[in-house]
Amino acid sequence: MLDVTMPGLDGYATLERIRDLSDVPVLMLTARGEELERVRGLGGGADDYVVKPFGHQELVARVQALLRRARPATVAESYADDFVEIDYPARRVTVRGDEVQLTPLEFRLLSVFVRHPNQVLSREQLLELAWGDAYGVSGDQVKLYVGYLRRKLDPEQADAVPIETVRGFGYRYNR
């Protein structure tokens, strides 16, 4: 559920960012009921648009309908390229045949990178995708953990790791 009127980033901009990263169902919930506002929300990628005031039973029914229509998320069991292999159920990572021990956060960070190959991910996106609830976590911690991850993936040549720093923008996994 996403409100249109939010401080800072409004609901439309937030919806745009969500759609850049995911196809999760989005229900816009707002007091703005004009036709152009509804069209803007639905045209921007919202799956439903509910105008306040609304009944609680109607809201629950709309959420249930969205969940019924949502495509089940396909979860990859594994990932492999010419550098790294990941076995998701076993939480096992191997680099060039050698197993690498990662912390849960490092594992999530690597998973985010391989699921978005060749895409520049900002520190904010990495915080959202790898940390989840990033309240109180700074962008400097992203830099720190990317460094940890690089060193663990190749302790002798961290430069050989395909996680590239894109100055001024973020990081990219080159594959």
Legacy VTK file of the C-alpha trace (Angstrom):
# vtk DataFile Version 3.0
C-alpha trace
ASCII
DATASET POLYDATA
POINTS 175 float
0.000 0.000 0.000
1.334 3.368 -0.975
0.018 6.805 -0.096
0.341 9.518 -2.737
0.925 12.327 -0.236
4.139 11.577 1.628
6.867 13.907 2.868
9.944 14.102 0.679
9.420 11.581 -2.097
5.745 11.499 -3.105
3.826 8.320 -3.892
4.242 8.646 -7.653
8.041 8.909 -7.423
8.103 6.043 -4.933
5.964 3.952 -7.289
8.399 4.676 -10.118
11.310 3.441 -7.991
9.367 0.333 -6.965
8.628 -0.460 -10.607
12.325 -0.056 -11.482
13.118 -2.858 -9.053
10.075 -5.091 -8.739
6.668 -6.104 -10.013
5.240 -6.473 -6.494
1.526 -5.556 -6.358
0.980 -1.912 -5.378
-2.257 -0.448 -4.083
-2.307 3.359 -4.010
-4.264 4.735 -1.074
-5.008 8.451 -1.178
-7.412 11.302 -0.604
-6.778 12.494 -4.177
-9.786 11.172 -6.032
-9.793 13.201 -9.230
-9.882 11.158 -12.419
-6.495 12.452 -13.624
-4.889 11.450 -10.300
-6.332 7.926 -10.545
-5.200 7.639 -14.176
-1.718 8.866 -13.224
-1.419 6.247 -10.477
-2.696 3.366 -12.571
-0.700 4.513 -15.599
2.419 4.718 -13.437
2.175 1.051 -12.530
-0.184 0.830 -9.554
-2.375 -2.267 -9.572
-5.262 -0.554 -7.795
-6.166 2.942 -6.602
-8.390 3.477 -3.546
-9.702 6.904 -2.577
-10.208 7.862 1.076
-12.553 7.467 2.863
-13.074 3.762 2.256
-14.484 0.872 4.203
-12.115 -1.519 5.939
-13.824 -4.549 4.406
-13.430 -3.071 0.923
-9.714 -2.473 1.537
-9.196 -6.051 2.740
-11.109 -7.389 -0.286
-8.981 -5.296 -2.676
-5.733 -6.467 -1.066
-6.887 -10.088 -1.248
-7.796 -9.633 -4.933
-4.346 -8.191 -5.658
-2.662 -11.093 -3.898
-4.760 -13.622 -5.851
-3.775 -12.032 -9.151
-0.121 -11.571 -8.241
2.195 -13.911 -10.068
3.964 -16.260 -7.702
7.543 -15.179 -7.278
9.921 -17.516 -8.981
12.857 -18.071 -6.707
16.034 -19.288 -8.312
17.549 -22.308 -6.617
21.013 -21.386 -7.811
23.058 -18.885 -9.752
26.285 -19.396 -11.687
28.518 -17.352 -13.945
32.208 -17.665 -14.806
33.191 -16.104 -11.456
30.759 -17.204 -8.734
28.238 -19.958 -8.002
25.467 -19.574 -5.433
23.335 -22.385 -3.999
20.478 -20.436 -2.391
18.830 -23.202 -0.321
22.201 -24.292 1.128
23.432 -20.669 1.431
26.685 -21.827 -0.204
28.928 -19.598 -2.318
31.857 -20.842 -4.372
34.338 -18.740 -6.299
36.285 -20.619 -8.972
35.499 -23.877 -7.174
36.504 -22.724 -3.678
33.812 -22.292 -1.032
33.620 -18.812 0.489
32.122 -18.156 3.930
29.870 -15.085 3.962
27.864 -13.463 6.723
24.087 -13.321 6.137
24.357 -9.646 5.153
27.216 -10.316 2.720
25.204 -13.195 1.225
22.174 -10.909 0.727
24.393 -8.207 -0.788
25.945 -10.661 -3.270
22.471 -11.995 -4.100
21.261 -8.471 -4.872
24.215 -7.903 -7.191
23.786 -11.135 -9.164
20.021 -10.603 -9.471
20.675 -7.188 -11.063
23.605 -7.866 -13.429
25.085 -4.898 -15.281
22.678 -2.536 -13.501
24.041 0.365 -11.470
22.604 0.157 -7.964
22.804 3.218 -5.736
23.740 2.975 -2.077
20.098 3.670 -1.216
18.899 0.821 -3.446
21.444 -1.556 -1.901
20.357 -0.502 1.589
16.747 -1.216 0.697
17.397 -4.500 -1.108
20.135 -6.058 1.068
19.526 -4.550 4.496
15.736 -4.409 4.258
14.981 -2.127 7.175
17.867 0.293 6.767
16.763 2.688 9.501
19.892 4.125 11.091
22.217 2.540 8.518
24.329 4.949 6.477
25.518 4.780 2.911
29.070 4.522 4.262
28.192 1.072 5.598
27.301 0.002 2.057
30.797 1.011 0.950
32.300 -0.864 3.897
30.361 -4.079 3.219
31.012 -3.978 -0.525
34.712 -3.852 0.411
34.304 -6.809 2.798
32.477 -8.758 0.102
35.137 -8.058 -2.530
37.934 -9.198 -0.187
36.092 -12.386 0.741
35.302 -13.254 -2.867
38.959 -12.859 -3.887
41.310 -12.170 -0.953
44.364 -11.903 -3.193
42.911 -9.706 -5.938
39.859 -7.762 -4.773
40.145 -5.800 -8.070
39.341 -9.022 -9.978
35.894 -9.235 -8.383
33.232 -8.155 -10.908
31.651 -5.650 -8.503
32.528 -2.284 -10.015
32.294 1.103 -8.328
30.507 3.585 -10.573
31.742 6.887 -9.201
28.934 9.206 -8.137
26.224 6.598 -8.781
26.822 3.334 -6.901
27.926 -0.179 -7.796
27.460 -2.605 -10.668
27.956 -6.368 -10.953
29.550 -6.877 -14.368
28.159 -10.072 -15.846
LINES 1 176
175 0 1 2 3 4 5 6 7 8 9 10 11 12 13 14 15 16 17 18 19 20 21 22 23 24 25 26 27 28 29 30 31 32 33 34 35 36 37 38 39 40 41 42 43 44 45 46 47 48 49 50 51 52 53 54 55 56 57 58 59 60 61 62 63 64 65 66 67 68 69 70 71 72 73 74 75 76 77 78 79 80 81 82 83 84 85 86 87 88 89 90 91 92 93 94 95 96 97 98 99 100 101 102 103 104 105 106 107 108 109 110 111 112 113 114 115 116 117 118 119 120 121 122 123 124 125 126 127 128 129 130 131 132 133 134 135 136 137 138 139 140 141 142 143 144 145 146 147 148 149 150 151 152 153 154 155 156 157 158 159 160 161 162 163 164 165 166 167 168 169 170 171 172 173 174
